[in-house]
Amino acid sequence: MRYTLSLILVCSFSSSLLADDGKPADPKEEKVTYQDHVLPLLRMRCGSCHNANDKKGGLVVDQYAALMEGGSSGSSIEPGDANLSYLFSLVTHESEPKMPPNADRLPDNEIALLRKWIELGALENAGSKANIKPKSTIAKIMVSTGRPAEVAFPAKFLGDPVVRTTQLNAVTALTVSPWAPLAAVSGHHQIAIYNTTSLQLMGVLPFPEGQPHILKFSRNGALLMAGGGRGGASGKVVVFDVRTGERKIEVGAEYDAVLGADISPDQTMIALGGPKKMLRVYSTATGEMLYEQKKHTDWITAVEFSPDGVLLASADRANGLVVWEAETGRQFYDLQGHQGAITDVSWRPDSNVLASSSMDSNVSLWEMQNGTRIKNWGAHGGGAEAVDYTRDGNLVTTGRDNVTRLWNGDGGKIRDFGGMAQFGLEVAYDAETKRVLAGDLSGFVTVWNGDDGQVIGKIDTNPPTIAMLMDSAAKTAAEAETAAQQKAAAVAAQQKQMADLEAKAKQVAEAAAKALAAAQASTTAKNTAQQVATTTEGQVTEATNALKQAEAVLAQAKAAFDKANAENEAKKKALADAQKTLADAVAAEQAAVAAANAAKGEADKAAAAAKPTEEQVKAMQAAQAEANAARAAADQAKAALEALKTSTGG
């Protein structure tokens, strides 16, 4: 009942009737019908030209079915919207040809009647029910890969969980906003929205259609698309406003759950597929199906528009991977190469490369120039379950080896992320927080730091209610209060202890003051004595230094004296030696002179007696030579003696 009422209030495809002032119609208000109110007016104003017989312009106004069918210009009435009704624009003279021709515009009361009839559903008679075509509240936008001027974020808590289960559900769908720290996680009949920075619950969006199997934010992050349903029974895609949680549109009436779906970047189309093997594309403006394709031979498991909105990829359980022209539905490429069921697809941000993961354990990259597989590598043993391109062109994957991985654009592994309880089913990379998220079979979503692989925390598919959060907060508050009281008691005890210590400190300070006074008196005398001692010590030091200097001078003088004395003794010895040499020389000279004189005497005697012989002449010459040598030696001795006397000062 709760979610049924919610659908009636918020679903933009509701069949609720509106009064002409835009407010809900009063059920007691008289119905405005074609039979009772509009037919008389149209007969009077238009019937002469537009009746079953004349049919001017192919339009008949006096028969309800013919009027609703329209004329040669197309439909004339759009139930629920007078502004889109061609006939109304003609009678108000807002379009050509103005009706009635060559006449004034209908009176205001008649125009108001026509408007009210159309806005209330263009009923045929009092027993008719309004059949207003759905109108989308989603506007077409310009396709852009840049950050929007205003990033969508929930303006309030989106609501309590509608279901609390005793066990967690496997994570069947997971996605993150391209521009805000938000993650959406599948749950039983609901979608939980988490803040990826704090990992706090931002609220829950009801999904009474069943189990969500695919979640995707729009490329600008303002919308959240959810696809799912009940296996073998029903399937649908619902689009929510991220800021308010309001349901904007819903499309599809599948007879099985929707497994893959996406909303186009310009928000004009929704593509979906599932066990029925049919790819169907719907208009978000009218909810009507634009086209369908029957190419796939097994369950469609993944669907995604390229970021530029030009192409659409779909994959199935029998290795089928097809790329379509998004607008026309014409086949663009049939990509063959996987050997197992394809589990997921993701487009590179520039729309030039498509990544696919498969139960054959591989991840493949396909370029859109020629439809060639440019890379293929084993990503997860046992099967690769999910792949997601990051904003900067890297990839994250998860699979049946219980590991999530980050790869560069060429398939080179950057980092492993461990810690999942069971094998991974869904993966996403949050570019705003640089965190990696992966959901596993056990129902937990593990959150890692993308830069170092450290586990930051976990969220799950069974979030708590506000009441549970309040109970937990109350328990935490009670525990905090108890801890505060204990701390206050400890502080009081500590304050008493401090007071006691302060009293003791005061007593010690007083005793110390007295001791200080006595010490100061003693210190004064001590300082005086110390000054005297210091002065005396200085004088002693100076005298000691002078003594040391005198001793040094004395030692130098003694050394000089000893040296001079030694030199004098040496000179005295040399003088004595020289005097002895001189005496010897004088004696020799005297002896030589005496010999010479004797020889001369003898010679004179001999000469007198006779002429000397040759031997006598030779003896006389030899004696003369010896006398000359002795005289030279005496002269040398005298010179040496004079030099010695001069050097000794004597």
C-alpha positions as CSV (number, residue, x, y, z in Angstrom):
1,M,0.0,0.0,0.0
2,R,2.8,2.4,0.9
3,Y,4.7,2.1,-2.4
4,T,1.4,1.9,-4.4
5,L,0.5,5.3,-3.0
6,S,4.0,6.6,-3.7
7,L,3.7,5.5,-7.3
8,I,0.5,7.4,-7.7
9,L,2.0,10.6,-6.3
10,V,5.4,10.7,-8.0
11,C,5.2,8.7,-11.2
12,S,5.1,11.0,-14.2
13,F,3.2,8.4,-16.2
14,S,0.4,8.5,-13.7
15,S,-3.2,8.7,-15.0
16,S,-4.3,11.2,-12.3
17,L,-6.7,13.8,-13.6
18,L,-5.8,17.5,-13.3
19,A,-8.1,20.5,-13.1
20,D,-7.4,23.5,-15.4
21,D,-5.5,25.2,-12.6
22,G,-3.0,22.4,-12.4
23,K,-4.4,20.9,-9.1
24,P,-5.8,17.4,-8.7
25,A,-9.4,17.2,-9.9
26,D,-12.2,16.9,-7.4
27,P,-13.7,13.5,-7.9
28,K,-17.2,15.0,-7.1
29,E,-16.7,17.6,-9.9
30,E,-19.0,17.1,-13.0
31,K,-17.1,15.5,-15.8
32,V,-16.6,17.5,-19.0
33,T,-17.4,15.2,-21.9
34,Y,-17.5,15.2,-25.6
35,Q,-21.1,14.0,-25.8
36,D,-22.6,16.5,-23.3
37,H,-20.4,19.6,-23.6
38,V,-18.0,19.6,-26.6
39,L,-20.2,18.2,-29.4
40,P,-22.8,21.0,-29.3
41,L,-20.0,23.5,-29.4
42,L,-18.2,21.9,-32.3
43,R,-21.4,21.4,-34.3
44,M,-22.2,25.1,-33.9
45,R,-18.8,26.5,-34.7
46,C,-17.2,23.8,-37.0
47,G,-19.8,21.3,-38.0
48,S,-20.8,22.9,-41.3
49,C,-17.4,22.2,-42.8
50,H,-16.1,19.3,-40.8
51,N,-18.8,16.7,-40.7
52,A,-19.1,13.1,-41.7
53,N,-20.3,14.1,-45.2
54,D,-18.0,17.1,-46.0
55,K,-14.8,16.1,-44.1
56,K,-13.0,19.3,-45.1
57,G,-9.2,18.8,-44.5
58,G,-10.1,15.2,-43.6
59,L,-11.3,16.3,-40.2
60,V,-14.6,15.2,-38.7
61,V,-15.8,16.9,-35.5
62,D,-19.3,15.5,-35.0
63,Q,-18.1,12.0,-34.4
64,Y,-15.9,11.2,-31.4
65,A,-13.8,8.5,-32.9
66,A,-13.2,10.5,-36.1
67,L,-12.3,13.6,-34.2
68,M,-9.7,11.7,-32.1
69,E,-8.3,10.1,-35.2
70,G,-7.6,13.6,-36.7
71,G,-7.4,14.9,-40.2
72,S,-5.0,15.1,-43.1
73,S,-2.6,17.2,-40.9
74,G,-2.4,14.4,-38.3
75,S,-4.0,14.0,-34.8
76,S,-6.1,16.9,-33.6
77,I,-6.5,16.1,-29.9
78,E,-3.8,15.1,-27.4
79,P,-5.6,14.0,-24.3
80,G,-4.2,15.6,-21.2
81,D,-2.4,18.5,-23.0
82,A,-4.3,21.2,-24.7
83,N,-1.1,23.0,-25.8
84,L,-0.1,19.9,-27.9
85,S,-3.6,19.6,-29.4
86,Y,-3.6,20.9,-33.0
87,L,-7.3,21.6,-33.1
88,F,-7.0,23.8,-29.9
89,S,-4.1,25.8,-31.4
90,L,-6.3,26.5,-34.4
91,V,-9.4,27.8,-32.5
92,T,-7.1,29.9,-30.3
93,H,-5.6,31.4,-33.5
94,E,-2.1,30.3,-32.4
95,S,-1.6,28.2,-35.6
96,E,-2.7,28.5,-39.2
97,P,-5.3,28.2,-40.6
98,K,-7.2,30.0,-38.0
99,M,-10.6,28.5,-37.2
100,P,-13.3,29.3,-37.7
101,P,-12.0,30.8,-41.0
102,N,-12.7,34.5,-41.6
103,A,-14.1,34.9,-38.1
104,D,-13.1,36.1,-34.7
105,R,-11.6,33.8,-32.2
106,L,-14.0,31.8,-30.1
107,P,-15.3,33.4,-26.9
108,D,-13.1,32.8,-23.8
109,N,-15.6,30.7,-22.1
110,E,-15.8,28.3,-25.1
111,I,-12.0,28.1,-25.3
112,A,-11.9,27.4,-21.5
113,L,-14.4,24.6,-22.0
114,L,-12.4,23.0,-24.8
115,R,-9.2,23.3,-22.7
116,K,-10.8,21.7,-19.6
117,W,-12.2,18.9,-21.7
118,I,-8.8,18.1,-23.2
119,E,-6.9,18.5,-20.0
120,L,-9.2,16.1,-18.2
121,G,-8.6,13.4,-20.7
122,A,-11.0,14.3,-23.6
123,L,-13.7,11.9,-22.3
124,E,-16.3,10.7,-24.7
125,N,-19.2,10.4,-22.2
126,A,-19.9,10.3,-18.5
127,G,-18.9,6.6,-18.3
128,S,-15.6,7.0,-20.0
129,K,-12.2,6.9,-18.3
130,A,-9.4,9.3,-19.0
131,N,-6.7,7.9,-21.2
132,I,-3.9,10.5,-20.9
133,K,-0.7,9.6,-22.6
134,P,2.3,9.7,-20.4
135,K,4.5,12.9,-20.5
136,S,8.1,12.9,-19.6
137,T,9.5,15.3,-17.1
138,I,13.0,14.5,-18.3
139,A,14.4,17.2,-20.6
140,K,16.7,16.4,-23.5
141,I,20.2,17.7,-22.8
142,M,23.4,18.5,-24.7
143,V,25.8,15.5,-24.8
144,S,28.9,16.5,-22.8
145,T,31.7,14.5,-21.2
146,G,32.7,17.4,-18.9
147,R,31.7,18.2,-15.4
148,P,28.2,19.8,-15.2
149,A,27.8,23.3,-13.8
150,E,25.8,21.9,-10.9
151,V,26.6,18.4,-9.6
152,A,23.5,16.4,-8.4
153,F,23.5,15.3,-4.8
154,P,20.6,14.2,-2.6
155,A,19.0,17.3,-1.0
156,K,17.7,15.3,2.0
157,F,17.5,11.8,3.4
158,L,15.8,9.8,0.7
159,G,13.9,7.5,2.9
160,D,13.9,4.4,5.2
161,P,14.5,0.9,3.8
162,V,11.1,-0.6,2.7
163,V,12.4,-4.1,3.5
164,R,14.7,-5.5,6.2
165,T,15.8,-9.1,5.5
166,T,17.4,-11.6,7.9
167,Q,20.1,-12.3,5.3
168,L,21.9,-10.2,2.8
169,N,21.1,-10.5,-0.9
170,A,23.9,-10.9,-3.5
171,V,25.0,-7.6,-5.0
172,T,23.2,-7.8,-8.3
173,A,23.7,-4.1,-9.3
174,L,26.2,-1.4,-8.3
175,T,27.1,2.0,-9.8
176,V,28.7,5.3,-8.8
177,S,27.9,8.8,-9.9
178,P,30.3,10.2,-12.5
179,W,30.6,13.6,-10.7
180,A,29.6,13.1,-7.0
181,P,30.7,10.8,-4.2
182,L,27.6,8.6,-4.5
183,A,27.1,4.9,-4.9
184,A,23.9,3.0,-5.6
185,V,23.6,-0.6,-4.4
186,S,20.9,-3.1,-5.2
187,G,18.7,-4.6,-2.4
188,H,15.5,-6.6,-2.1
189,H,12.8,-4.4,-3.7
190,Q,15.0,-1.3,-3.0
191,I,18.1,0.7,-3.9
192,A,20.4,2.0,-1.2
193,I,22.3,5.3,-1.8
194,Y,25.6,5.7,0.0
195,N,28.1,8.6,0.4
196,T,31.3,7.1,-0.9
197,T,33.4,9.5,1.3
198,S,31.8,8.7,4.6
199,L,30.1,5.4,3.6
200,Q,27.0,6.7,5.3
201,L,23.5,5.9,4.1
202,M,21.9,8.7,2.1
203,G,18.5,7.0,1.9
204,V,16.7,4.2,0.1
205,L,14.7,4.3,-3.1
206,P,11.8,1.8,-3.3
207,F,11.8,-0.6,-6.2
208,P,8.6,-2.6,-5.8
209,E,9.0,-4.0,-9.3
210,G,11.3,-6.6,-7.7
211,Q,15.1,-7.1,-7.6
212,P,17.3,-4.5,-9.3
213,H,19.6,-6.1,-11.8
214,I,21.1,-3.0,-13.3
215,L,21.8,0.5,-11.9
216,K,23.3,3.4,-13.8
217,F,23.7,7.1,-13.3
218,S,23.0,9.3,-16.3
219,R,26.2,10.8,-17.9
220,N,25.6,14.1,-16.1
221,G,24.9,12.4,-12.8
222,A,21.4,14.0,-12.3
223,L,19.4,10.8,-12.9
224,L,19.6,7.2,-11.6
225,M,18.3,4.4,-13.7
226,A,17.2,1.1,-12.3
227,G,16.2,-2.0,-14.2
228,G,15.0,-5.3,-12.8
229,G,11.8,-7.1,-11.9
230,R,10.7,-10.6,-11.1
231,G,12.2,-13.5,-12.9
232,G,9.7,-15.1,-15.4
233,A,7.0,-12.6,-14.5
234,S,7.8,-8.9,-15.1
235,G,10.5,-6.4,-15.8
236,K,10.7,-2.6,-16.0
237,V,13.2,0.3,-16.0
238,V,12.6,3.2,-13.6
239,V,14.4,6.6,-13.6
240,F,14.8,8.6,-10.4
241,D,15.8,12.2,-9.7
242,V,19.1,12.0,-7.7
243,R,18.4,15.2,-5.8
244,T,14.8,14.4,-4.6
245,G,14.5,10.6,-5.1
246,E,11.4,11.3,-7.2
247,R,10.4,8.8,-9.9
248,K,10.7,10.6,-13.2
249,I,9.7,8.0,-15.7
250,E,9.3,4.3,-16.1
251,V,9.4,2.3,-19.4
252,G,9.0,-1.3,-20.5
253,A,6.5,-3.9,-19.7
254,E,8.7,-7.1,-19.9
255,Y,7.5,-10.5,-19.1
256,D,10.8,-11.3,-17.4
257,A,13.3,-9.3,-15.4
258,V,15.4,-6.6,-17.1
259,L,19.1,-7.7,-16.8
260,G,20.8,-4.9,-18.9
261,A,19.7,-1.3,-19.5
262,D,21.0,2.2,-20.1
263,I,19.8,5.8,-20.6
264,S,21.3,7.7,-23.5
265,P,23.6,10.6,-22.8
266,D,21.1,13.1,-24.1
267,Q,18.4,11.4,-21.9
268,T,16.0,10.8,-24.8
269,M,16.2,7.0,-25.0
270,I,16.3,4.0,-22.7
271,A,17.6,0.7,-24.0
272,L,16.9,-2.6,-22.2
273,G,17.1,-6.4,-22.5
274,G,16.8,-9.6,-20.6
275,P,15.9,-13.3,-20.8
276,K,13.5,-12.6,-23.7
277,K,16.5,-12.0,-25.9
278,M,15.0,-8.8,-27.3
279,L,16.8,-5.5,-27.4
280,R,14.2,-2.7,-27.0
281,V,14.7,1.0,-27.1
282,Y,12.1,3.4,-25.7
283,S,11.5,7.2,-25.9
284,T,11.8,8.9,-22.6
285,A,9.4,11.6,-23.9
286,T,6.4,9.4,-24.5
287,G,7.4,6.0,-23.0
288,E,6.7,4.4,-26.4
289,M,9.0,1.9,-28.0
290,L,11.1,3.3,-30.8
291,Y,12.5,0.0,-32.1
292,E,13.5,-3.5,-31.1
293,Q,16.1,-6.0,-32.4
294,K,16.0,-9.8,-32.4
295,K,19.7,-10.5,-33.1
296,H,20.6,-12.1,-29.8
297,T,20.1,-15.9,-29.4
298,D,20.3,-16.0,-25.6
299,W,19.6,-13.8,-22.5
300,I,20.8,-10.2,-23.0
301,T,23.1,-9.5,-20.0
302,A,24.5,-6.1,-20.7
303,V,23.4,-2.9,-22.5
304,E,25.3,0.5,-22.8
305,F,25.2,3.6,-24.9
306,S,28.5,5.1,-25.9
307,P,29.4,8.4,-24.1
308,D,28.8,10.4,-27.2
309,G,25.4,8.8,-27.7
310,V,26.2,7.6,-31.3
311,L,26.4,3.8,-30.6
312,L,24.7,1.2,-28.5
313,A,26.3,-2.1,-27.4
314,S,24.4,-5.2,-26.2
315,A,25.8,-8.5,-25.1
316,D,24.3,-11.9,-24.3
317,R,24.9,-15.2,-22.6
318,A,25.8,-17.0,-25.8
319,N,29.0,-15.0,-26.6
320,G,27.0,-12.5,-28.7
321,L,28.3,-8.9,-28.7
322,V,26.7,-6.4,-31.1
323,V,27.1,-2.7,-31.6
324,W,24.2,-0.7,-33.0
325,E,23.5,2.8,-34.3
326,A,21.7,4.2,-31.4
327,E,19.2,6.4,-33.3
328,T,18.2,3.9,-36.0
329,G,18.9,0.5,-34.5
330,R,20.9,-0.6,-37.5
331,Q,23.6,-3.1,-36.8
332,F,27.1,-1.4,-36.8
333,Y,29.4,-4.3,-35.8
334,D,29.0,-8.0,-34.8
335,L,32.0,-8.5,-32.5
336,Q,33.0,-12.2,-32.3
337,G,35.8,-13.6,-30.1
338,H,34.7,-14.5,-26.7
339,Q,34.3,-18.2,-25.8
340,G,31.9,-17.8,-22.8
341,A,28.9,-15.8,-21.7
342,I,29.5,-12.1,-21.8
343,T,28.8,-10.6,-18.4
344,D,29.4,-6.8,-18.8
345,V,30.4,-4.1,-21.2
346,S,31.8,-0.6,-20.7
347,W,32.8,2.2,-23.1
348,R,36.0,4.2,-22.9
349,P,35.2,7.9,-22.2
350,D,36.2,8.9,-25.8
351,S,33.7,6.3,-27.2
352,N,36.4,4.8,-29.5
353,V,36.9,1.6,-27.5
354,L,34.4,-0.9,-26.0
355,A,35.5,-3.2,-23.2
356,S,33.8,-6.6,-22.5
357,S,34.1,-9.2,-19.8
358,S,33.3,-12.8,-20.1
359,M,33.0,-16.1,-18.3
360,D,35.9,-17.3,-20.5
361,S,38.0,-15.4,-17.9
362,N,39.0,-12.7,-20.4
363,V,38.5,-9.0,-20.9
364,S,38.6,-7.8,-24.5
365,L,39.0,-4.3,-26.0
366,W,37.3,-3.6,-29.3
367,E,38.1,-0.5,-31.4
368,M,35.3,1.2,-33.3
369,Q,37.2,2.1,-36.5
370,N,37.0,-1.4,-37.9
371,G,35.4,-3.4,-35.2
372,T,38.7,-5.2,-34.4
373,R,39.7,-6.8,-31.1
374,I,42.8,-4.9,-30.1
375,K,43.5,-6.5,-26.7
376,N,42.5,-9.7,-24.9
377,W,43.8,-10.9,-21.6
378,G,43.0,-13.3,-18.8
379,A,41.6,-11.1,-16.1
380,H,40.0,-13.6,-13.6
381,G,40.3,-17.3,-13.3
382,G,36.9,-19.0,-13.3
383,G,35.2,-16.0,-15.0
384,A,35.3,-12.2,-15.3
385,E,32.0,-10.9,-14.0
386,A,32.2,-7.1,-14.4
387,V,34.3,-4.4,-16.1
388,D,34.1,-0.6,-15.7
389,Y,36.2,2.1,-17.4
390,T,37.5,4.9,-15.2
391,R,37.4,8.6,-16.1
392,D,41.1,8.6,-17.0
393,G,40.9,5.5,-19.3
394,N,41.9,2.7,-16.9
395,L,39.7,-0.3,-16.1
396,V,38.5,-2.1,-13.0
397,T,37.3,-5.6,-13.0
398,T,36.1,-8.3,-10.6
399,G,35.4,-12.0,-11.0
400,R,35.2,-15.5,-9.6
401,D,38.7,-15.6,-8.1
402,N,37.5,-13.3,-5.3
403,V,39.8,-10.5,-6.4
404,T,39.1,-7.1,-7.9
405,R,41.8,-5.5,-10.1
406,L,42.8,-2.2,-11.6
407,W,44.3,-2.2,-15.1
408,N,45.8,0.5,-17.3
409,G,44.3,1.1,-20.7
410,D,46.5,-1.5,-22.4
411,G,45.6,-4.3,-20.1
412,G,48.6,-4.0,-17.8
413,K,47.8,-4.8,-14.2
414,I,48.3,-1.9,-11.8
415,R,47.0,-3.4,-8.5
416,D,45.0,-6.2,-6.9
417,F,42.3,-5.6,-4.3
418,G,41.6,-8.4,-1.9
419,G,39.3,-9.0,1.0
420,M,36.0,-10.1,-0.6
421,A,34.2,-12.8,1.3
422,Q,33.0,-14.5,-2.0
423,F,33.5,-14.0,-5.7
424,G,32.8,-10.6,-7.2
425,L,29.7,-9.8,-9.2
426,E,29.8,-6.0,-9.7
427,V,32.5,-3.4,-9.8
428,A,32.8,0.4,-10.0
429,Y,35.4,3.1,-9.8
430,D,34.6,6.4,-8.0
431,A,36.7,9.1,-9.6
432,E,35.7,11.7,-7.1
433,T,37.2,9.8,-4.1
434,K,39.6,7.6,-6.1
435,R,38.0,4.5,-4.5
436,V,37.3,1.1,-5.9
437,L,34.0,-0.6,-5.0
438,A,33.1,-4.2,-5.7
439,G,30.0,-6.2,-4.7
440,D,30.1,-9.9,-4.1
441,L,27.8,-12.9,-3.8
442,S,27.6,-12.6,0.0
443,G,25.9,-9.2,-0.2
444,F,28.8,-6.9,0.8
445,V,30.3,-4.1,-1.1
446,T,34.0,-3.7,-0.3
447,V,35.5,-0.2,-0.6
448,W,39.3,0.2,-1.2
449,N,41.7,3.1,-1.6
450,G,42.5,3.0,-5.3
451,D,46.0,4.3,-4.7
452,D,47.3,1.7,-2.3
453,G,44.7,-1.1,-2.2
454,Q,43.9,-0.7,1.5
455,V,40.4,-1.7,2.6
456,I,38.5,1.5,3.7
457,G,35.2,-0.2,4.8
458,K,32.2,-2.2,3.7
459,I,28.6,-1.5,2.9
460,D,25.8,-4.0,2.3
461,T,22.5,-4.6,0.5
462,N,20.5,-4.6,3.8
463,P,20.9,-1.0,5.2
464,P,19.5,-0.1,8.7
465,T,16.4,1.9,9.2
466,I,16.4,5.3,10.9
467,A,14.9,3.7,14.0
468,M,17.8,1.3,14.1
469,L,20.3,4.1,13.5
470,M,18.6,6.1,16.3
471,D,18.8,3.1,18.7
472,S,22.4,2.7,17.8
473,A,23.0,6.4,18.3
474,A,21.1,6.3,21.6
475,K,23.2,3.3,22.8
476,T,26.4,5.1,21.7
477,A,25.2,8.2,23.5
478,A,24.5,6.3,26.7
479,E,27.9,4.6,26.5
480,A,29.4,8.0,25.9
481,E,27.5,9.5,28.9
482,T,28.7,6.7,31.2
483,A,32.2,7.1,30.0
484,A,31.8,10.9,30.6
485,Q,30.6,10.3,34.1
486,Q,33.5,8.0,34.8
487,K,35.8,10.5,33.4
488,A,34.2,13.3,35.5
489,A,34.7,11.2,38.6
490,A,38.3,10.6,37.7
491,V,38.8,14.3,37.1
492,A,37.3,15.1,40.5
493,A,39.6,12.7,42.2
494,Q,42.5,14.1,40.3
495,Q,41.5,17.7,41.3
496,K,41.4,16.6,45.0
497,Q,44.8,15.1,44.6
498,M,46.1,18.2,43.0
499,A,44.6,20.3,45.8
500,D,46.5,18.1,48.3
501,L,49.6,18.4,46.4
502,E,49.2,22.2,46.2
503,A,48.9,22.4,50.0
504,K,52.0,20.3,50.5
505,A,53.8,22.4,48.0
506,K,52.8,25.5,49.9
507,Q,54.3,24.1,53.1
508,V,57.4,23.1,51.3
509,A,57.6,26.6,49.7
510,E,57.4,28.3,53.1
511,A,60.1,26.1,54.6
512,A,62.2,26.7,51.5
513,A,61.7,30.5,51.8
514,K,63.1,30.4,55.4
515,A,66.0,28.2,54.3
516,L,66.6,30.5,51.4
517,A,66.8,33.6,53.7
518,A,69.4,31.8,55.9
519,A,71.2,30.6,52.9
520,Q,71.3,34.1,51.4
521,A,73.0,35.5,54.5
522,S,75.5,32.7,54.4
523,T,75.9,33.2,50.8
524,T,76.9,36.9,51.2
525,A,79.8,36.0,53.5
526,K,80.7,33.2,51.3
527,N,80.7,35.5,48.3
528,T,83.0,38.0,50.1
529,A,85.5,35.3,51.1
530,Q,85.3,33.9,47.6
531,Q,86.1,37.3,46.1
532,V,89.2,37.7,48.4
533,A,90.2,34.1,47.6
534,T,89.7,34.8,43.9
535,T,91.8,38.0,44.1
536,T,94.6,36.2,46.0
537,E,94.4,33.3,43.7
538,G,94.8,35.6,40.8
539,Q,97.9,37.2,42.3
540,V,99.4,33.8,43.1
541,T,98.7,32.8,39.5
542,E,100.4,35.9,38.2
543,A,103.5,35.4,40.5
544,T,103.6,31.7,39.4
545,N,103.5,32.7,35.8
546,A,106.3,35.4,36.4
547,L,108.4,32.8,38.2
548,K,108.0,30.3,35.3
549,Q,109.0,33.0,32.9
550,A,112.1,33.9,35.0
551,E,113.0,30.3,35.2
552,A,112.7,30.0,31.5
553,V,114.9,33.1,31.0
554,L,117.5,31.7,33.5
555,A,117.5,28.4,31.7
556,Q,118.1,30.1,28.5
557,A,121.0,32.3,30.1
558,K,122.6,29.2,31.6
559,A,122.4,27.4,28.3
560,A,124.0,30.4,26.6
561,F,126.7,30.6,29.4
562,D,127.5,26.9,29.1
563,K,127.8,27.2,25.3
564,A,130.0,30.3,25.6
565,N,132.2,28.6,28.3
566,A,132.6,25.5,26.1
567,E,133.5,27.7,23.1
568,N,136.1,29.6,25.3
569,E,137.7,26.4,26.6
570,A,138.0,25.2,23.0
571,K,139.6,28.5,22.0
572,K,142.0,28.3,25.0
573,K,143.1,24.8,23.9
574,A,143.5,26.0,20.4
575,L,145.6,28.9,21.7
576,A,147.8,26.6,23.8
577,D,148.3,24.3,20.7
578,A,149.2,27.3,18.6
579,Q,151.6,28.7,21.2
580,K,153.3,25.3,21.4
581,T,153.5,25.1,17.6
582,L,155.0,28.6,17.6
583,A,157.5,27.7,20.3
584,D,158.5,24.6,18.3
585,A,158.8,26.7,15.2
586,V,160.9,29.3,17.0
587,A,163.1,26.6,18.4
588,A,163.5,25.1,15.0
589,E,164.2,28.5,13.5
590,Q,166.8,29.1,16.2
591,A,168.4,25.7,15.6
592,A,168.4,26.2,11.9
593,V,169.9,29.7,12.3
594,A,172.5,28.2,14.6
595,A,173.3,25.4,12.1
596,A,173.4,27.9,9.3
597,N,175.7,30.1,11.2
598,A,177.9,27.1,12.2
599,A,177.9,26.0,8.6
600,K,178.7,29.5,7.4
601,G,181.5,29.6,10.0
602,E,182.8,26.4,8.8
603,A,182.5,27.6,5.3
604,D,184.1,30.8,6.0
605,K,186.9,28.9,7.6
606,A,187.1,26.5,4.7
607,A,186.9,29.4,2.3
608,A,189.6,31.0,4.0
609,A,191.6,27.8,3.9
610,A,190.6,26.8,0.4
611,K,187.9,26.9,-2.1
612,P,185.0,24.8,-1.0
613,T,184.4,21.5,-2.6
614,E,181.2,20.6,-4.5
615,E,179.9,18.5,-1.6
616,Q,180.5,21.5,0.7
617,V,178.5,23.7,-1.6
618,K,175.6,21.3,-1.7
619,A,175.7,21.0,2.1
620,M,175.6,24.7,2.4
621,Q,172.7,25.1,-0.1
622,A,170.7,22.4,1.8
623,A,171.3,24.1,5.1
624,Q,170.2,27.4,3.6
625,A,166.9,25.7,2.3
626,E,166.2,24.3,5.6
627,A,166.7,27.7,7.2
628,N,164.3,29.3,4.7
629,A,161.7,26.6,5.4
630,A,162.0,27.0,9.2
631,R,161.6,30.8,8.7
632,A,158.4,30.3,6.7
633,A,157.0,27.9,9.3
634,A,157.8,30.5,12.0
635,D,156.0,33.2,10.0
636,Q,152.9,30.9,9.6
637,A,152.8,30.2,13.3
638,K,153.0,33.9,14.1
639,A,150.2,34.6,11.7
640,A,148.1,31.9,13.3
641,L,148.9,33.2,16.7
642,E,147.8,36.7,15.8
643,A,144.6,35.4,14.4
644,L,143.9,33.4,17.5
645,K,144.6,36.4,19.7
646,T,142.2,38.4,17.7
647,S,139.3,35.9,17.9
648,T,139.8,35.4,21.7
649,G,140.1,39.1,22.3
650,G,143.5,38.6,23.9
